[in-house]
Amino acid sequence: MKKKLPIFTTPEGRTNYMAAYEAMFSLWKVPYDSIDVKTGYGSTHINVSGPGDGHPLVLLHAVSLSSTAWFANIAELSANHRVYAVDAIGDAGKSIAKCLLEKRLDYAEWLREVFDGLNIERACLLGHSYGGWLALNMALAYPDRLRKIVLLAPAASIYPMSFLTNLGLRLPFKIRIPARSVFKMIASKGTVFEETFIHLMEMVTRYCVPATMFPTVYTDEELMQIELPTLLLIGAGEKIYNPQKAIDRARRLMSDLTAEIIPNVGHTLNMEQPETINARILEFLSNGEC
């Protein structure tokens, strides 16, 4: 699918999506401020929670989910950290791209400009799925701007995604597969998602075509360059690739890695078992300056 802007198919669709986006804050449970940071690639929307003097923690969501998808994690993560939940540019959310980002360097430069706009010298960076791919990309390009990185089921990045996954990432926006069906395929059996979240994702599959670069697998040499403390969590029920093979490759190549397979969860692990995932993240961040 050729990338193009704008990502919303109609003005009415954008209006319907934005109403569903705002409704997600009924699940947020903690105070937040919404800000917009100008970059050379467009305006980036960020939802901010937590104490102003807390160590900065930047969150990058999975493709099409938007920053509102951290609703199950935000209260715990922002208890002591200043949390910046970013709407990835070129994707569903409130960020507005003025040009296509077509290279990995574009994404690293965009995120560096976001850090500059927020006056963040160094932060911990947490990414889920596509956000994990973006986090590794930033770690390679600007390691001096980061303290630690947390990867939740990073898309591609460490291990190739299956053919069905590659196909599945494109199909919802071509034939408009119902969001409930998509999440049933990638989550562990019996997972019940918040209806407000499912409604938001229905608005995405109906009205939005993200203009994002497809995630790639990083080479051995690239992964060996990452010396930042890294936490990698993958669900035992992960369907986009073999979780054990991904963990094994990461352990072989990354020098400062804490890695774990989480039982009884799939790709949406931060929603399926938020208490477990939040605890693992906070334990990792608590050791050192983060």
N, C-alpha and C positions, 0 to 999 in steps of 0.2 A: 504494500500500500504506500503510495507516494505521500510524503508529508506535505502539509499545506496549512496556512493560516487563513482565517481564524479557525480555532478548533471546534467551535460550536456550529452546528449545521444551520440553525435558524436563530433569529433574535428571540423568538418565543421559547425555543428550547433553552437558550441561555437563561432566560428569566425563570423558567421552571426549575432548572438546575440550581440556580442561586437560592431559590426559596428552600430547596431541599438541603443545600449546604448550610444555611442559617439554622435550620431545624436541628442539625446535628449537635448544636451547642446545648441542647436540652440534656445531652448525655455527658457533657464536658465536666460538670460537677465542681469545678474550681474557677475562681475569677480569671479573666483573660483580657488582654488588650490586643487589638488588631492593628497592624501597621503595614505600610507599604514602603519598600526600598527600591529606589531607582537604580538600574544597572544599564550597561550598554546593550543588553539583550532585551530589555523591557522592564516592566514593573513587577516586583516580587512581593507577594502577600505572605505575611507571617502572623501567626497567632502565638501570643507570648503569655506565659504563666510562670509563677514562682517568684521568690524574693529577689529584689533588685540587686542585692549583693551576693547572690548565689553564683557558683561557678557556672559558666555558660554550657548548655547542652543543646545541640542543634539536631532536630529530628527530620529525616527524609523518608517520605512515605512510599508505599508500593505504587506501581503505575495505575493511574486513574482513580486512586482512592482519596487523594487530597489529604491535607494535614489534619482534617477533622477525624480521620480514622484512628487517631491516637487516643480516642475517648476512654478506652479501657485502661490506659497507662498514664495519662497525664497527671492525675492527682498524686500518685506515688512519685513519679519522676520529678514533679515540680515542687515537692515538699521542701527540698533543700537546694535545688538547682534552679537557675534561671533558664527556662526551657523555651526555645524558639522553634515552633513547629512550622515548617516552610511548605508552601504550595510550590511544587516543582514547576519551573517555567516550561511552557509548551504542553503542559498536561492539564487535566481537569482540576479546577480550583479557581482561585481569584487572581492568580498571577496572570499578567498579560504580556505575551511575547510580541516583540515588534519585528523579530526576524527568526528564522529557523536556526536551531542549534544542530549542527550536522557532524561535528567532530567531538571526540572526547575532550579535547582542549577547550572547546566552547563551554562545556559543562563545568570544567574546573575553573575557568575564568569567571563564569557567571557566579559560582558559589563563593569564590574569593571576593568578588564585588559585593555580594550579600554580607559576608563577614565584615568587610570594610564599612558598609553602610550601617551596620549594627555596632560598630566600634568594638568588634571582637578581635583581639589579638590572637588568642588561641582558645580552642573549644574542644570538648568531647563531641564526637559525631556519631549518631545512631541512625542506621538505615535499615529499612525492611524491604526485601525483595529488590525491586528496581532501585530503591533508595540505598540498598547495600552496595549495588554496583556503582552508584554515584559516590558513595562514601569511599570506596576503594580507589576510585578515580581521583578524588581529592587528595587522598593519602599519598598517591604517587606523585601528583603535581605539586602539592604544597604541604608537605609533611610538617613544616615549621609552623603551620597555622593550627595544628591539631595536637591534642594531648593523648587521647585514646580514641579508638573506633570500636563500635559495636555493630555487628552484622547479624541480622535476623533473616535466615533463609535467603541469602543474596541471590538474585536472579543471574543465571550464568555465572560470571565472575570467577568462580573456583572450579566449576565442573559443567560440562556442556548440558544444556537442557535437552530433553527428549524431543523427538520429532512431533509427538502429539502436543507437547507443551508449546513448542514454537508455533504450531498451527493454531492452538487454542488461544494464544495471546493476540492473534490477528482476527480470528473469526467473530468474536462478540461485536466488533465494530463494523463488520461486513454484513453479517446476517442477523445482527441484533439478537443474540442469544439472551434470554432472560437472566438477570443478575443472580437470582436465586439458584439457577441451575449451574452457573459458573462457580459459585462459591461452594456448592455442594460437591463439585468435582475436586476442589483443591483443599478442602478442610477435612478434618477427621470425621468419621462417621458419627452422626448424632449431634453435631454442632448446631446450635440454634443462634442465629445472628439477630441482632437488634433490628426491628422492622424499620426504624428510622434510617439505619445504615443501608439496608437493602433498598429502600426507596431512593436514597441518594444514588446508589449504583445503577438503579433502573434508569434514572435520569441521564447517567453517563452513557449507558449502552444505547439509549434512544437518540441522544442529541449531541454527543461529543465524539470526536475522533482525535485522540492525543497525537501531537506532532513531536514525538520523542524519538531519540536514537535507540535502535534495538540493542539490548545489552549483549556484551561479548564476554568471552572467557579470557582472563588475564594470563599471560605467559608465565612460565616458570621463573624467568629472569625478573619479571615485574613483581610477582608475589614475593620473591626473595629480597626485593628492595624495601619492602614494608617492614620497618623496625619498630613501629609504634605498637604499644600494648593493644592487643586486639581480642575481643570476645566474639566468638562465632557460635551461634545457636541455631540448630536445624531440627525440625520435628522428625520423629521416627516415622511418621506417616507422610513425609514429604513426597510429592508426586512429580515435581518438575525435574528431579534427578535423583540418583541414588545417594541418600544422606551419608552413608558410611564412606563411600568413595570420595565424596566432597570433603568430609572431615579429614580423611587420611591424606588427601593431597595438600590441604591447608597445613596440616601438622608437619608435613615433610618440608614445606617451603617457607613457612612464616616463622620467624625466629622468636617472637614474643606473643604466642597464641595461647588463649584459653578456649577450648572447644568442647562442646557437649551436644549430644543428641537427646532431645527432650521427648520422653515417652508420651504416647497417646495424643499427639497433636500433628496437624498437617501444616500447610503453607502459611496459614493465617495464625500462627502460634501466639502472637501477642494478643489476639482476641479470644482464642480458644482457652488458653490458660494464663490470663493476665497476672494473677498473683505469682505464679511460678516465674514467669518471664521478668516481671518487674523486680522480683527479689534477686534474680541472677544478675540483672543489669546493675542494680544499686550496689550489690556486693562488689562487683567488678569496678565500678566507679569510685567506691569508697577507699580503695587502696591507692594512695598517691594524690596528686593535685587534680582532682576532678569531682 
